[in-house]
Amino acid sequence: MSHNEHTHHDEHHEQGFLSKYVFSTDHKTIAKQFLITGMLWAIIGGTLSSLFRLQLGWPESTFEWLQPVLGKWIEAGKLNPEFYLALVTMHGTIMVFFVLTAGLSGTFSNFLIPLQIGARDMASGFMNMLSYWFFFISSVIMFVSLFIETGPAAAGWTIYPPLSALPQAIPGSGAGMTLWLVSMALFIVSQLLGGVNYITTVINLRTQGMSMSKLPLTIWAFFLTAILGLLAFPVLFSAALLLIFDRSFGTSFFLSDIYIAGQALPNTGGSPILFQHLFWFLGHPEVYIVIMPAMGMVSEILATNSRKPIFGYRAMIGSLIGISLLSFVVWAHHMFVTGMNPFLGSVFMFLTLIIAVPSAVKTFNWLATLWRGNIRFTSAMLFSIGFVSLFIAGGLTGIVLGNAALDIQMHNTYFVVAHFHLVMGSSAFFGLFAGVYHWFPKMFGRHLDEKLGYIHFWLTFLGVYLVFLPMHYVGIAGFPRRYYAWTGFDTFSQFANLNKFISVAAILAFFAQFVFVFNFFYSIFRGRRASENPWNSTTLEWTTPVVPGHGNWPGAIPAVHRWPYDYSKPGAAEDFIPQNVPYSQTQSSNLPYEKEME
């Protein structure tokens, strides 16, 4: 049976609740599972950040009112210092891996790849289902670690040895750290299962006429992201495995010459720097695993709502490939302070500055797409423009930190925190929100409320800048990150009011996200009903029914005849021409070379 004629047997009988909504093999349902799980984790991660911002804003205050929630972690009205470090550790882990990797890439790679390339489903529905359930089990284990007696992992989200390698080091190095490692191992399995599926689907299941040069930029971004994950995540898996050996079986991969309470441990010959190499070999591609799906979606949304072809389509693909290649050779810029040879440091500095070039190409092309466009300011468009703004603002400080001499001064200060929260964290969140607002009608057949979307955007956009711009200032002054309190330093007392300001802005920005949460769940059931192609888009997902069934197209899959960005073409009857419309039907708008293509 040909690919176009193939229909799933699920269309011929009624599925039960479990097979349709829980253990589903339909890529669209799995995407929704990733999205809603990611939203739950985002609320948990945001709550943790609000707790430690309370501590940083008012380090001398007492928080007895939190006693019923935090229990023994509030001592004499004060937040326990070790629990503070656990909050920072879990916030970073949750946001980077569970929200911005699984929640963003897992949602939109699953949802859009088959719909935009013209496939009935993923290459393996069963593997796709497994990828979500490994993520879910990983989530359960990580969530349980928040409630154990000795507390969750507390070695920082980068889990550097020896804190992470010695169960007796601090309470957060005990059972919480073990659960962290088990959870991350299962998470990596989930990512690898998903990545293999995404790559295989893009290569093998494209519909007739869908060459690689006609793929939407979203698919290019998801495809390259999956390749990054497939190459980089096994390195973190190996690091976690060796760390488990050091913790439980007496090996010394990362330990050497360690003393606890004056007693020498038997471990010799290991190197904690080796762990940093392994971690950051995943850690820096991870930055792009997080941001590249957002880049692809923003490119799509900017073109659609500017009613213009994306500027420099081939340059955009080239820059995505350039970013993917260079992301594997810049990891040691996180390690300038480890005592590396200055010549080696200069090599990584040079490569780090070079990776700014493809990012600048993308930024220029986004701005050129907006230039003189017939812009529709939908909520998705606002978040896409916000993404570009944050990416530029955060990227500029990346050039500062890419310089080894400056980075040594800025390392482990709030300047670094501000940089990566703008360029990677907040930007990726804006890409996620843009994607949800834009494709919500295809997910649920209804629109999100645009007025609530505008409120959500402006509160979030202003909140992010009010939080992270002042952090650059205190970071330049040397304000250290991960410190429980700064009141022991006379130098930093002048920043007391600024710290309170940042904390208030952060907490208000977090609560602003509940506007989106309400809008999301309310609109699933009560939102304005969507049409088949509400944004007048050109890509294939808008040729399906309003809410596609299992199999996506009820009849034959449409063939593709043109690239995905035929907007506002001179001579065309409308300001968009879908990919499945042959050139023979658009004679008045065909360019000279297109007249011979049908």
N, C-alpha and C positions, 0 to 999 in steps of 0.2 A: 504494500500500500504506500503510495507516495506521501511525502511529508505534508503537502497541501491538502490531501484527501483524508489524512488521518484525523480521527476524532476519538476522544477518550470515552471509554465505556461508562465513565461516571455521568455522562450526559444522558444516558439511557435509563438510569434508575435513580431513585431518590437516595441520597446519602444520609446516614445517621448523623446525629449531632457530633459525636466524637470524631468520626472520619472527616466531617466537613469543617469543623472549627477547631479541633484540638490536635489530633494526629493527622493533619491535612498534608497532602502532597502537592496542593495547588500553590504555585509560587506567590500568588496574590495574597492568599490567607497567611502564608508563612511571613510575607513582608509585614503584614499588619501585626503578627505576633512579635516580630522583632521591634516594630515601632512602639507598641504599647509597653512591652517590657523595658525598652530603652527609656520611655517617658517615666516609668516608675523609678528607674535607677537615677534619672536626672533629678527627680524630686528628692530622693535620698541624698544624692551628692550635694545638691543645693542646700539641703538642711544642715549637713555637716559643715559646709563652708560658712553658713550663717552662725553656727555655734562658735567656730574658731574666730570669726570676725568680731563676735561679741567680746571674746577674750582679748583680742588685739586692740579693740577700740576702748575698752574699759578694764585694763589689766588690774587695777586696784579694787574693782567692785566685787561684790559678792553676788552669787547667782543661786540663792536658796530656792527660788521659784522653779529652777530646773531640776531640783532634787527628785521629785516624783518621776521624772523622765530618765535622768541619767544615773540615779541611785548612788552607788559608792564612788562614782567618778566625780562627784561633788563632795569635797572634803572641807568642812568648816566654811561652807558657802563658796569655796573657790574651786575652779576647774582643776582637776588633777593634771599636772604637767605631762605625765606619760600618756594620758588619754588625749591631750592636745595633739601630741605627735601622731597618735593613732588616727585622729580626725583628719589631719593633713594627709596622711598616707592613704586612707580609704577614699577621701575626696578625689585625689589625683588618680588613683586606680579606677574608680568608678567612672569618672568623666572621660578619661582617655580611652579605656578599653570597652566598658560596658555601654556607654552612651554614644561616644563619637566614632567608635569603630563598629560595634555590633548594631547600635541603634540607627546610625546613619547609613553606613555601607550595607549592612544586612537588610535594611528596609528597602532602599531604593535600587540596589543591585538586583534584589529578588523581584521587586515589583516591575521595574522598567526594562530589564534586559530582554525577556521574551516578548513583551509588548512592542518594544521599539525595533527589534530585529525581525519580527514576524515569525515567532515560534509559538507552538501550542503551550509549551511549558519549559522548565529547565531540562537539561540533558538527563538528569536523574532526580526524579521527584523524591525518591526514598532518601537519597543522600542529602537532599535539600531539607527534608524533614529532620533528619538526624542532626544537621548543622544547627537548627534551632534548638533541639532538645539537649544537645551538649551545652549550648549556651545557657539554657534554662537551668540545667543541673549545676553548672558553674556558678550561676547567679544565686541559687539556693545556698550553696556552700559558702560563698562570699558573704551572703546576708546573715547566715548562722554565725559566722565569725564575729559579727558585731556584738553578739550577746554572751559570749563565753566569759568565764570568770576573770581570766587574766587579760581580757580585752583583745581587740583585733590587732592585726599586724601594725607595727609602729616603727618601721625602719625607713620611712619615706617611700613614695611610690616607686622609686628606683631600686629599693631593697638592697642597698649596698651591703656586702659583708664588711666587718664581722658582725654587725648588729643582727643581720638576717641569718647568719650562719651558726650562731651560738644560742641555743634555746635558753640558756641560763643568763644571757646578757641583761635583758630587761623583761618585764612582764609581756610586752608586745612582741618579744622574740620567741615566745612559747607556742602554745597551740594555735593562736591566731595566725602566726606566720606559716605554720604547717598548712592550715586551711587555705591561706592565701595562695601558696604554691600549688596545692591540689586544684583549687579553683582555676588558676591561670593555665595549668596544664590542660584541663578540660576545655577552657576557652580557646586555647590554641588549636585543639583538635576541631572545634566548631569552625574556626576561621579557615582551616585548611580544607575541610570538607566543602565549605561554601566556595572558597576560591577555585578549587578544581572544577566545580560545577559551573561557575561563571565563565571561566576561560573556555571550557569545552563547549558550552552553549553558544558563545559568541563565534567560535571558530567553525562549528559544525552545523548550527541550526538556523542560519540566516535564510530568509525567504528568497525567492527568485529575484535576481537583480540587485540584491542588497550586498554590494561589494564593500570592502573595508573603507573605500573612499566615499561611500555614501552613508556611513554610520553617523548618527548624531554624536555630538561631542560628549553627551552623557555616557554613551556606551563606550567610547574610547577611554573615558576617565575610569569607569567601573572595571573595564578590561585590564588596564594597566595597574589599577589598585590591586586587583586580584593577583596579578603576577608579583607585585611587590610583597604582598602578604605571603604568598607561597614560597618565596625565596628568603624572607626575613624572619618570619615567625618560628621556623624550626630552630633558629639560633637561640632565641629566647627560651624555647623548650629545653634545649641542651643545657643552658645556663641554670634553669630551674631544677633540672634533673641532677646536675652536679652539686647544686646547693643542697638538695635533699640528701645526697650522699654525705656531704660534709656535716649536715645536721644530725643525721641518724646512724651513719655507718662508720664514722671515725676517719673518713678520708680528709685530705688536705689540699683540695683544689684551690680554695680561696683563702686559706688560713695559714699563718706562719708567725711564730714568736708572739703568741698571745698570752697575756697575764690577766688573771681575774683574782681580785683580792690578794694580790701578791704571789699567787700560785701560777707557775708556768704550765700552760697546756701542752700536751705532747705534739700538737700539730706543727709541722715544719714543711717548708718547701713550696707552700701555696702562694698565690698572689691575688689580693683583692682587686688589683688593677685588671687582671684577666677578666674578672666578672664585669667590670665596667666596659671593656671592649665588647664582650658578648652582648651585654644589655643594650649598649648604644648602637651596635650593628643592627639590632631590631629597632631601637628607639628612634633613630633619625628617619629611616623609611616609614616608621609609624606616623611621624608628623604628616607625611604625604599620603599615607593610607587614610588618615583622617580628613585631610583638606582636599585631595583630588576629586572625590565624588562631589563635594560641594562646588568645586570649580566647574565640573561638567554641567551640573544642574543650573548653576548661575548663568553659564554661557547660553544654555537653552532658553532660560526665562528672559534674559536680557534681549535676545534676538526676537523672541515671540512678542514681548511687550513694547519693544521699540519699533516693531513692524519693519524691521530691516534685516537683511542677511547678516549673519555673524561676520564681523570683520576678520579677514585673515584665517579662514578655516584651516588651511594646510599648516599655517604657522602655529595655530593653536594645537594641532595634533603634534607637530614637531616639538613644541615647548613641553607638552605633557610627556613625550618620550624622553626629552632631555632631562626634565625633572626626575623621571623614574631612574634613569641611568646614574645621574649625579648623586641621587639620594643615598646610594650605597658607598660613596667614597668620601663622605664628609663627617662620619660619625664621631671622630676624635676631636671635633671642635667643642664637644661637651667635656673634654678631658684636658684642656690646656693647663689646668692647675695640678695635674698628676705628676709633674716632673718630666714630661716627655722632652726628647731632644728638640731644641729650638728649631733646627732645620725641618724636622718632621712636622712641628707645629706650623711652620710657614707654608708647608705643602697643603695641610688641611685648611689653613686660612685662605690660601689662593683658591682652592676648590670650593670653599664655602662662599666666597665672593662671586665665583663664576656661576653658582646655582641661582644667584639673583637675576641672571640674564633671562632665562626662560620665564621666570616669574614676572619680570618686567614686560616681556613680550605679551604675556597674557593680560596684564593690567592695561597696557596700551590698547590692545584689541578690544577689551571691554569698554574702555572709554570711547574708542572710535565707533563702536557699535551704538553707544548712546548718543553720540554727536549728531545733532539735527534729526534725531529719530522722532517718529510720531508716538511719543511715549504714553503708555497707559499706566497710571500709578496704582496698580493692584497691590494688595498686601504682599504677594510674592515678589513683585517688582521692587517694592520698597526694601524688603529684606535682601534682595540681590544687590541693590545699590549699596545698602549698608555693609554687605559682605565686602564689596570692592573697597569701600572706605576703610574698614577695619584692616583689610589685607595690606593696604598701602601704609597705614599708620603703624601697624605692627612690623611690617617688612622693613621699614626704614631703620628701626632700632635693631633689626637683625644684622644690618650692615655694620653697626657699631659693635655688636657682640661677636661678629665674625672676625674681627681684628684681635689677634691673640693678646697684644699688649693691653688693649682696653678691656678685653674679657677677663683677664687676670684680676683687674681692679673691680670689675662688676660682678664677678662670679659669686653665686649664692647671696646676692642682694635682691631687693624687690624690683630692680631694673629688669632682671631676668624674668621674674614672675609676670611683670607687666607685659614684656615682649611676647612671651609665648601665649599668654591669655588673649592678647589681641590678635596675633597673626594666625594662631592655630585654634585655640579654644573657642573664643567668641566668634571668629569668622566661620568656623565649621558649624556652630550653632545657628548662625544666620543662614547658612546654606541649607541646613536641615529644615528650619522654619520656612524658608522660601519654597523648598520642595514639597512640604506638606500643604502649604496654601495653594500651590499650583496644581498638584496632582490629587488633592483631596476629592474633587468631583469624580475622578476616574476610580478612586478607591471605594468611595461610599455612595456615589450617585447624587451627592448634595454638595452645596457650597458652604464653606466657612463664612461666618458673618464678617463682612469687610470692615464695618465700623469698629468692631472689637479688634480686628486685625490691625487697623491703624493705631488704636490705643496701645496694643501690644508692641507694635514696632517702635513707637516713639518713646515709650517708657523704657524699653530694653536698650534701644540705641543710646539714649541719653545716659541711662544707668551704667552701661559698659564703659563709656568714655569717662564718666565721673568717678568710676572705680579705678580704672587702670592708668589714666593720664597722670594723676598725682603720684602713683606708685613709681613712675619713672623718676620723678623729682627726688623722692626719699631714697630711691635706689642709688642714684648718683651720689647722694650724701653718705652712702655706705650702710643704709639700714638693712640688717641681715634677715634673710628668710628663715622660716621654720622655728624662730625663737618664740617661746611661750610668752615672754614678756620682755619689754625693752626698757622698763623703768630702772634697771640697774645701771643704765648708761646715761650719764648726764648729757652727752652729746645729742641724744635723741629725744630729750624731753621737749625740745622745741617743736617736735612733730606730733605732740599729743592731740591737738585739735584736728590736725590733718588726718590722723589715724581714725579719729571718731567720724570724721566726714566720710572717709572711704568705707567704714563699716556701715554707716547709715545708708549710703548709696548702694552698697552690695546687698544689704537685706531688703531694701525696697525693690531693687532690680529682680531679686529672687521672687518676691511676692507678686511682681508684675507677671511672672510666668503663669500664674494661676488664671489670668485672663485667657491665655491660650488654652490651658487645660479645660476650662469651662467651655470655651468656644468649640473645642475639638469634640468633646463628648456630647454636648448639646446638639451640635450640627449633624452628628451621625444620625440622629433620630428626627430632628426638627428643622434642619437647615433647608434653605431654598433648593428645590430640585434642580439638578444640572441637566443640560442638554448633552448630546453626544460629543460635541466639540466646542465647549464654551469659550475657549480662548482663541478660536480660529487658528489653530496650530497646524503644522504641516506633517508632523511625524506620525508613525503608524498606530500608536496606541489610541489616537483619537478616531480611528476608523472602526474600532470595536463598538459593541453595544455600550450604553451608558455605564452599566456595571457588568464587565465581561464575566461570562460563566467559566467553568473549568474547561479550558481549550481555547479560550479567548475569542476566536471568531466562529460564529455559528456555521458558516459555510467555508468556502475555500479561503486560504490566506491570501491577501492582496499581494501582487508583485510590486516591486519598487522600480521606478523609472528615473528618478532624479535625486539630487542631493537634498538634505533636510532643511534648507533655509531659503526657500523661494518665497520671500516676503517682498511685497511692494514692487513687483516686477513690472517694468514699463510695458504697456499694452495688454496686461492681463485684466480679465473681467473683475476679479476681486484682488484684495491685497495679500492673498496667500494662495499657494498652489500645493496641495498635499503631495507627498512622495509617490503615492500610488496612481497619480494622474499621468497618462502617457503624453509625450510631447505632441503626438498627433492631434490631441484635443486642445492644445494651447498655441495654435499657429500664430496668433497675433502677438504673442509675447516671446516667441522663441528667438534666441540669439542665433547668429549664422551657423555656428557649429552644431546647434541643437536641431536645426531643421532636417538634418540627415540621420538623426538618431532613432527614428521610428519608421 
